[in-house]
Amino acid sequence: MDPVIVVGAGPVGLSLALALAGAGVPSVVLDEGPGKDEVRPARTVVLHADTSAMAHRLGCRTLRDEGAYFAAWRTMRRGRDAQRITFEDRQAPLHLPQHALTRGLRDAAAAHPLVQLVHDTKLDSLEQDEHGITAHTRGAETTWWRGSHLVGCDGARSTVRKLLGIRFPGRTAVERHAVAALRTELPWPGEALLHRSGQQEVTSRPLRDGVWRLDWLLPARGELVTPDALVTLIRDTLASWCGGTTPPYDLIDTGVHTLHHRLARRWRDGRAFLAGDAAHLLGALGTQGVEEGLRDAENLAWKLSLAWHHGASEALLDSYEGERRTAVAARLRAADQAMPALRTGGGLRTYLPGAARSAESLLTDGHLGRGPLGAAPAYAPPVAVREVPTDTEPGGQVANVPVTAPDGATVPLRDLLGQGRLLAVLVAPGTGVWDRRHWLGAGLMPRLAAAVSALPARTDLLVADRYPGAPAHTVLLVRPDGHLAATFAGVRPAELYEAADAVRGGAPESRTAVRATTPTAVID
């Protein structure tokens, strides 16, 4: 069968190719560039628990070598400390330059036999039929590429989106920030900071080796920021934090970051899909566009892997747009509703009726991946099976508890995601202290193993000594991307089968129909 064609070799395209490879699906990654990224320390990415775990699974080694975890998050109001948040183990945000993330993913992709990277090549036309999709490129390799599906991960000016005739409405220049990467010593080593004073706002986030990224909120349509003005901002800000005296610093990189909010009307057209900045632009109030792109890749990869290996229903492939577009639209809507209150200093109680939360607290949610501005998405499950309440609602991300596989290996649950298989987890207290040969053939395990082996989608059987909020003998059905599909009180073969069938969108059609609504286009 033909590989999946991925257009774009940024973090999203590379993550998608690696996620597909983890599920045994080959891909061709078409890259307009030379395979190298400009080193820009002032252009960074913040990853939270789910996306950093995903990047680790994909083999991105630069997270460990070049990323910095926040030691804490600190907020200041008019020069006074207002709040300080510390993090539990493995829950701290991870901060690293975007070029380092891209390089780590590219190195992993280049080493994987199922990923073919093609550089210096530009897409100029697409053709779809009932059996696959064909892309024509110009450049180093001017040729036709044949694929089972195609995913446009080619950025805000996406060629794929234009070829498909998909509109990209939204707002321009929602926020502007002056940005600087510099090496210095601040009074709070390793801690990120949000400092607000009137209408002024600045954030400081640590990188490796004593480097910090500082962002100053600018008027949306203000004057250009001159080098002298930026140096004045740096010196005044550092002096205000360091007792009135500007400490020594080395200025490494600068820039002005303009944020737009846009959302593509459609994310699927037949065998073609959009992901990342090609599908959405966001980033105001602390949200992270790259992180949402990685979630696109994780959501789409397991669905395409089912289509590639076994065939997939139209309902399953449609659910990518239904889930991810809905989640990003909610994030954009929350930011648009909160922005007038946060940026004018009034009306916050209108946005949060009866709340005593400060603007700093709401902004902190966006930066730390919490609340309506930042929390990881929960997807509405196709069947609402919740026989046993747990701390995770159906559709939410599962807790990263230790689990044991039938081969005896015990690993964090999230380490087993991304292989295109469902996970059935039995909560069985005490198994952590017993040898597997004592419990593998005892209690519920034989019946559960038989039920799992009969499911309509490949499913791994796991055992957890505990799960937050779940009593003993709870069975959890987990999607390949780590979202909880259903919970059961004990072994329920028929109900478990129904839930697994719903997760895969029902039985696959004999062939995937092409539902393109626009004619094939050619870019000259």
Protein Blocks (a to p, Z undefined) as FASTA:
>chain_A
ZZdddedjdfklmmmmmmmmmnopacddddfbgoiacddfklccdddfklmmmmmmnopa
klmmmpccdfbdcddeehiafbdcdddehkaccdddfklmmmmmmmmmmmpmkbccdehi
acfbdcddfkbccdddedjbgcddddfbdcdfebjklmklmmnopaceddehkbacdddd
dddddfbghiacdddehjbccdddddeehiacddddddfklcdddfklmmmmmmmmmmmm
noopacddddfbgcdddddddddfbfcehjaccehjlloccheehiafklmmmmmmmmmm
mmmmmmmmnopafklmmmmmmmmmmmmmmmmmmmmmmmmmmmnopaklmmmghiabdfkl
mmmmmmnopajklpccddddfbdcdfbacfbdghiacdddddddfkopacdfklmgonop
acdddddehjlmpcfklmmmgcjlmmmmmmmmmpcbdcdddddfbdehiaehiacdddfk
opafbdcehjafklmmmmmmmmnnpaadfbdcdfbfbdcdddZZ
